[in-house]
Amino acid sequence: MALNRYYYPTKYESRNKVLSLGIKCVFISHQQKDKDAAKKIVDYLIEAGIDVYFDDYDGDLRIHHQSNNAKAVTDSIRKGINNSSHMLVVVSPNTLYSTWVPFEIGYGYDKTDLFVLCLKGIPKGGLPEYVRSATIVRDIYDLNNLVSRISKIDKEILLKTKMLSDYGSYTNPLSNVMDAMISDPYN
Protein backbone atom coordinates (compact mmCIF):
# COMPACT_ATOMS: atom_id res chain seq x y z
CA MET A 1 0.00 0.00 0.00
CA ALA A 2 1.32 3.44 -0.91
CA LEU A 3 1.66 6.26 1.58
CA ASN A 4 2.85 9.76 2.11
CA ARG A 5 6.54 9.20 2.90
CA TYR A 6 6.48 11.89 5.59
CA TYR A 7 4.69 9.32 7.76
CA TYR A 8 7.23 6.59 6.99
CA PRO A 9 9.29 6.05 10.15
CA THR A 10 12.66 5.92 8.39
CA LYS A 11 14.08 9.14 6.96
CA TYR A 12 17.31 8.87 5.00
CA GLU A 13 19.87 11.64 5.26
CA SER A 14 21.85 10.17 2.38
CA ARG A 15 20.49 10.39 -1.14
CA ASN A 16 22.70 7.42 -2.09
CA LYS A 17 20.95 5.26 0.53
CA VAL A 18 17.54 5.99 -1.01
CA LEU A 19 18.82 5.08 -4.45
CA SER A 20 20.65 1.95 -3.31
CA LEU A 21 17.48 0.64 -1.65
CA GLY A 22 15.47 1.22 -4.84
CA ILE A 23 12.91 3.39 -3.04
CA LYS A 24 10.30 4.87 -5.38
CA CYS A 25 8.75 8.06 -4.05
CA VAL A 26 7.41 11.13 -5.88
CA PHE A 27 8.08 14.56 -4.37
CA ILE A 28 5.12 16.81 -5.25
CA SER A 29 6.20 20.40 -5.94
CA HIS A 30 3.39 22.93 -6.22
CA GLN A 31 2.39 26.50 -5.51
CA GLN A 32 0.19 26.79 -2.41
CA LYS A 33 -2.76 28.17 -4.41
CA ASP A 34 -2.79 24.84 -6.29
CA LYS A 35 -2.88 22.73 -3.12
CA ASP A 36 -6.35 21.29 -3.77
CA ALA A 37 -5.43 20.16 -7.30
CA ALA A 38 -2.09 18.81 -6.03
CA LYS A 39 -3.93 16.86 -3.31
CA LYS A 40 -6.12 15.17 -5.95
CA ILE A 41 -2.98 14.18 -7.85
CA VAL A 42 -1.39 12.89 -4.62
CA ASP A 43 -4.47 10.78 -3.86
CA TYR A 44 -4.44 9.42 -7.43
CA LEU A 45 -0.77 8.42 -7.14
CA ILE A 46 -1.28 6.79 -3.74
CA GLU A 47 -4.30 4.88 -5.08
CA ALA A 48 -2.03 3.65 -7.89
CA GLY A 49 0.48 2.33 -5.35
CA ILE A 50 3.03 5.17 -5.63
CA ASP A 51 4.55 6.65 -2.46
CA VAL A 52 4.63 10.44 -2.36
CA TYR A 53 6.06 13.27 -0.33
CA PHE A 54 3.42 16.02 -0.08
CA ASP A 55 4.22 19.05 2.04
CA ASP A 56 0.67 19.45 3.33
CA TYR A 57 1.19 16.29 5.43
CA ASP A 58 4.56 17.41 6.80
CA GLY A 59 3.75 18.75 10.29
CA ASP A 60 7.32 19.93 10.85
CA LEU A 61 7.27 21.94 7.64
CA ARG A 62 3.94 23.53 8.60
CA ILE A 63 5.35 24.61 11.98
CA HIS A 64 8.49 26.03 10.34
CA HIS A 65 6.37 28.00 7.84
CA GLN A 66 4.20 29.41 10.62
CA SER A 67 7.23 30.48 12.64
CA ASN A 68 8.91 32.01 9.55
CA ASN A 69 11.96 29.79 10.02
CA ALA A 70 13.32 29.80 6.45
CA LYS A 71 16.31 27.56 7.23
CA ALA A 72 14.12 24.89 8.81
CA VAL A 73 11.65 25.11 5.89
CA THR A 74 14.54 24.64 3.47
CA ASP A 75 15.87 21.68 5.49
CA SER A 76 12.41 20.03 5.48
CA ILE A 77 12.11 20.45 1.71
CA ARG A 78 15.62 19.08 1.19
CA LYS A 79 14.80 16.01 3.32
CA GLY A 80 11.63 15.43 1.30
CA ILE A 81 13.57 15.61 -1.97
CA ASN A 82 16.45 13.51 -0.64
CA ASN A 83 13.97 10.77 0.26
CA SER A 84 12.38 10.82 -3.20
CA SER A 85 13.29 9.19 -6.50
CA HIS A 86 11.10 11.42 -8.66
CA MET A 87 9.77 14.97 -8.61
CA LEU A 88 6.44 15.99 -10.10
CA VAL A 89 6.08 19.76 -10.48
CA VAL A 90 2.42 20.75 -10.66
CA VAL A 91 2.19 23.77 -12.96
CA SER A 92 -0.55 26.35 -13.34
CA PRO A 93 -0.47 30.12 -13.92
CA ASN A 94 0.04 30.40 -10.12
CA THR A 95 3.46 28.71 -10.44
CA LEU A 96 4.92 31.90 -11.89
CA TYR A 97 4.43 33.54 -8.48
CA SER A 98 5.88 30.75 -6.39
CA THR A 99 8.96 31.39 -4.29
CA TRP A 100 9.55 27.73 -3.38
CA VAL A 101 8.87 25.82 -6.63
CA PRO A 102 11.99 27.18 -8.37
CA PHE A 103 14.08 26.29 -5.30
CA GLU A 104 12.65 22.75 -5.22
CA ILE A 105 13.34 22.26 -8.92
CA GLY A 106 16.86 23.61 -8.59
CA TYR A 107 17.64 21.43 -5.59
CA GLY A 108 16.04 18.29 -7.04
CA TYR A 109 17.06 18.73 -10.68
CA ASP A 110 20.02 16.36 -10.62
CA LYS A 111 18.80 14.30 -7.66
CA THR A 112 15.45 13.07 -8.98
CA ASP A 113 13.76 12.16 -12.23
CA LEU A 114 11.99 15.45 -12.95
CA PHE A 115 8.52 15.68 -14.50
CA VAL A 116 6.27 18.69 -15.03
CA LEU A 117 2.52 18.12 -14.79
CA CYS A 118 0.27 20.69 -16.47
CA LEU A 119 -3.03 21.48 -14.81
CA LYS A 120 -6.08 21.97 -17.00
CA GLY A 121 -5.85 24.76 -19.53
CA ILE A 122 -2.10 25.35 -19.65
CA PRO A 123 -1.60 26.48 -23.25
CA LYS A 124 1.22 25.26 -25.45
CA GLY A 125 4.12 27.60 -24.69
CA GLY A 126 2.58 28.58 -21.34
CA LEU A 127 5.12 26.83 -19.13
CA PRO A 128 7.76 28.81 -17.27
CA GLU A 129 11.09 28.55 -19.04
CA TYR A 130 12.82 26.96 -16.04
CA VAL A 131 10.67 23.80 -16.31
CA ARG A 132 10.78 23.23 -20.07
CA SER A 133 13.84 20.98 -19.93
CA ALA A 134 11.92 18.36 -17.93
CA THR A 135 9.58 15.70 -19.27
CA ILE A 136 6.13 17.26 -19.66
CA VAL A 137 3.02 15.44 -18.39
CA ARG A 138 0.30 17.31 -20.27
CA ASP A 139 -2.76 15.22 -19.49
CA ILE A 140 -4.22 12.24 -17.62
CA TYR A 141 -3.14 9.90 -20.41
CA ASP A 142 0.50 10.96 -19.87
CA LEU A 143 0.15 10.67 -16.09
CA ASN A 144 -1.16 7.11 -16.39
CA ASN A 145 1.87 6.25 -18.53
CA LEU A 146 4.17 7.84 -15.94
CA VAL A 147 2.57 5.84 -13.11
CA SER A 148 3.11 2.66 -15.12
CA ARG A 149 6.74 3.62 -15.72
CA ILE A 150 7.47 4.39 -12.05
CA SER A 151 5.65 1.35 -10.67
CA LYS A 152 6.95 -0.94 -13.41
CA ILE A 153 3.43 -2.38 -13.76
CA ASP A 154 1.79 -2.52 -17.17
CA LYS A 155 -0.77 0.27 -17.56
CA GLU A 156 -3.48 -2.18 -18.67
CA ILE A 157 -3.06 -4.14 -15.43
CA LEU A 158 -3.27 -0.92 -13.41
CA LEU A 159 -6.49 -0.02 -15.24
CA LYS A 160 -8.04 -3.49 -14.88
CA THR A 161 -7.28 -3.60 -11.16
CA LYS A 162 -8.76 -0.09 -10.77
CA MET A 163 -5.47 1.29 -9.45
CA LEU A 164 -5.72 3.83 -12.30
CA SER A 165 -8.75 5.40 -13.89
CA ASP A 166 -9.06 5.57 -17.68
CA TYR A 167 -8.12 9.00 -19.00
CA GLY A 168 -11.39 9.35 -20.94
CA SER A 169 -13.69 8.28 -18.13
CA TYR A 170 -16.06 10.91 -16.78
CA THR A 171 -15.50 9.36 -13.34
CA ASN A 172 -11.74 9.95 -13.44
CA PRO A 173 -10.95 11.85 -10.21
CA LEU A 174 -8.58 14.16 -12.08
CA SER A 175 -10.98 15.18 -14.85
CA ASN A 176 -11.68 18.57 -13.27
CA VAL A 177 -7.98 19.46 -12.74
CA MET A 178 -6.26 17.94 -15.80
CA ASP A 179 -7.08 17.57 -19.48
CA ALA A 180 -7.94 13.99 -20.49
CA MET A 181 -5.72 13.81 -23.56
CA ILE A 182 -3.99 16.41 -25.69
CA SER A 183 -2.84 15.07 -29.03
CA ASP A 184 -0.70 18.11 -29.90
CA PRO A 185 2.78 17.54 -28.40
CA TYR A 186 4.09 20.33 -26.17
CA ASN A 187 7.50 20.62 -27.78
C-alpha positions as CSV (number, residue, x, y, z in Angstrom):
1,M,0.0,0.0,0.0
2,A,1.3,3.4,-0.9
3,L,1.7,6.3,1.6
4,N,2.8,9.8,2.1
5,R,6.5,9.2,2.9
6,Y,6.5,11.9,5.6
7,Y,4.7,9.3,7.8
8,Y,7.2,6.6,7.0
9,P,9.3,6.0,10.2
10,T,12.7,5.9,8.4
11,K,14.1,9.1,7.0
12,Y,17.3,8.9,5.0
13,E,19.9,11.6,5.3
14,S,21.8,10.2,2.4
15,R,20.5,10.4,-1.1
16,N,22.7,7.4,-2.1
17,K,20.9,5.3,0.5
18,V,17.5,6.0,-1.0
19,L,18.8,5.1,-4.5
20,S,20.7,1.9,-3.3
21,L,17.5,0.6,-1.6
22,G,15.5,1.2,-4.8
23,I,12.9,3.4,-3.0
24,K,10.3,4.9,-5.4
25,C,8.8,8.1,-4.1
26,V,7.4,11.1,-5.9
27,F,8.1,14.6,-4.4
28,I,5.1,16.8,-5.2
29,S,6.2,20.4,-5.9
30,H,3.4,22.9,-6.2
31,Q,2.4,26.5,-5.5
32,Q,0.2,26.8,-2.4
33,K,-2.8,28.2,-4.4
34,D,-2.8,24.8,-6.3
35,K,-2.9,22.7,-3.1
36,D,-6.4,21.3,-3.8
37,A,-5.4,20.2,-7.3
38,A,-2.1,18.8,-6.0
39,K,-3.9,16.9,-3.3
40,K,-6.1,15.2,-5.9
41,I,-3.0,14.2,-7.8
42,V,-1.4,12.9,-4.6
43,D,-4.5,10.8,-3.9
44,Y,-4.4,9.4,-7.4
45,L,-0.8,8.4,-7.1
46,I,-1.3,6.8,-3.7
47,E,-4.3,4.9,-5.1
48,A,-2.0,3.6,-7.9
49,G,0.5,2.3,-5.4
50,I,3.0,5.2,-5.6
51,D,4.5,6.6,-2.5
52,V,4.6,10.4,-2.4
53,Y,6.1,13.3,-0.3
54,F,3.4,16.0,-0.1
55,D,4.2,19.1,2.0
56,D,0.7,19.4,3.3
57,Y,1.2,16.3,5.4
58,D,4.6,17.4,6.8
59,G,3.7,18.8,10.3
60,D,7.3,19.9,10.8
61,L,7.3,21.9,7.6
62,R,3.9,23.5,8.6
63,I,5.4,24.6,12.0
64,H,8.5,26.0,10.3
65,H,6.4,28.0,7.8
66,Q,4.2,29.4,10.6
67,S,7.2,30.5,12.6
68,N,8.9,32.0,9.5
69,N,12.0,29.8,10.0
70,A,13.3,29.8,6.4
71,K,16.3,27.6,7.2
72,A,14.1,24.9,8.8
73,V,11.7,25.1,5.9
74,T,14.5,24.6,3.5
75,D,15.9,21.7,5.5
76,S,12.4,20.0,5.5
77,I,12.1,20.5,1.7
78,R,15.6,19.1,1.2
79,K,14.8,16.0,3.3
80,G,11.6,15.4,1.3
81,I,13.6,15.6,-2.0
82,N,16.5,13.5,-0.6
83,N,14.0,10.8,0.3
84,S,12.4,10.8,-3.2
85,S,13.3,9.2,-6.5
86,H,11.1,11.4,-8.7
87,M,9.8,15.0,-8.6
88,L,6.4,16.0,-10.1
89,V,6.1,19.8,-10.5
90,V,2.4,20.8,-10.7
91,V,2.2,23.8,-13.0
92,S,-0.6,26.3,-13.3
93,P,-0.5,30.1,-13.9
94,N,0.0,30.4,-10.1
95,T,3.5,28.7,-10.4
96,L,4.9,31.9,-11.9
97,Y,4.4,33.5,-8.5
98,S,5.9,30.7,-6.4
99,T,9.0,31.4,-4.3
100,W,9.5,27.7,-3.4
101,V,8.9,25.8,-6.6
102,P,12.0,27.2,-8.4
103,F,14.1,26.3,-5.3
104,E,12.6,22.8,-5.2
105,I,13.3,22.3,-8.9
106,G,16.9,23.6,-8.6
107,Y,17.6,21.4,-5.6
108,G,16.0,18.3,-7.0
109,Y,17.1,18.7,-10.7
110,D,20.0,16.4,-10.6
111,K,18.8,14.3,-7.7
112,T,15.5,13.1,-9.0
113,D,13.8,12.2,-12.2
114,L,12.0,15.4,-12.9
115,F,8.5,15.7,-14.5
116,V,6.3,18.7,-15.0
117,L,2.5,18.1,-14.8
118,C,0.3,20.7,-16.5
119,L,-3.0,21.5,-14.8
120,K,-6.1,22.0,-17.0
121,G,-5.9,24.8,-19.5
122,I,-2.1,25.4,-19.6
123,P,-1.6,26.5,-23.3
124,K,1.2,25.3,-25.4
125,G,4.1,27.6,-24.7
126,G,2.6,28.6,-21.3
127,L,5.1,26.8,-19.1
128,P,7.8,28.8,-17.3
129,E,11.1,28.6,-19.0
130,Y,12.8,27.0,-16.0
131,V,10.7,23.8,-16.3
132,R,10.8,23.2,-20.1
133,S,13.8,21.0,-19.9
134,A,11.9,18.4,-17.9
135,T,9.6,15.7,-19.3
136,I,6.1,17.3,-19.7
137,V,3.0,15.4,-18.4
138,R,0.3,17.3,-20.3
139,D,-2.8,15.2,-19.5
140,I,-4.2,12.2,-17.6
141,Y,-3.1,9.9,-20.4
142,D,0.5,11.0,-19.9
143,L,0.1,10.7,-16.1
144,N,-1.2,7.1,-16.4
145,N,1.9,6.2,-18.5
146,L,4.2,7.8,-15.9
147,V,2.6,5.8,-13.1
148,S,3.1,2.7,-15.1
149,R,6.7,3.6,-15.7
150,I,7.5,4.4,-12.1
151,S,5.6,1.4,-10.7
152,K,6.9,-0.9,-13.4
153,I,3.4,-2.4,-13.8
154,D,1.8,-2.5,-17.2
155,K,-0.8,0.3,-17.6
156,E,-3.5,-2.2,-18.7
157,I,-3.1,-4.1,-15.4
158,L,-3.3,-0.9,-13.4
159,L,-6.5,0.0,-15.2
160,K,-8.0,-3.5,-14.9
161,T,-7.3,-3.6,-11.2
162,K,-8.8,-0.1,-10.8
163,M,-5.5,1.3,-9.4
164,L,-5.7,3.8,-12.3
165,S,-8.7,5.4,-13.9
166,D,-9.1,5.6,-17.7
167,Y,-8.1,9.0,-19.0
168,G,-11.4,9.3,-20.9
169,S,-13.7,8.3,-18.1
170,Y,-16.1,10.9,-16.8
171,T,-15.5,9.4,-13.3
172,N,-11.7,9.9,-13.4
173,P,-10.9,11.8,-10.2
174,L,-8.6,14.2,-12.1
175,S,-11.0,15.2,-14.8
176,N,-11.7,18.6,-13.3
177,V,-8.0,19.5,-12.7
178,M,-6.3,17.9,-15.8
179,D,-7.1,17.6,-19.5
180,A,-7.9,14.0,-20.5
181,M,-5.7,13.8,-23.6
182,I,-4.0,16.4,-25.7
183,S,-2.8,15.1,-29.0
184,D,-0.7,18.1,-29.9
185,P,2.8,17.5,-28.4
186,Y,4.1,20.3,-26.2
187,N,7.5,20.6,-27.8
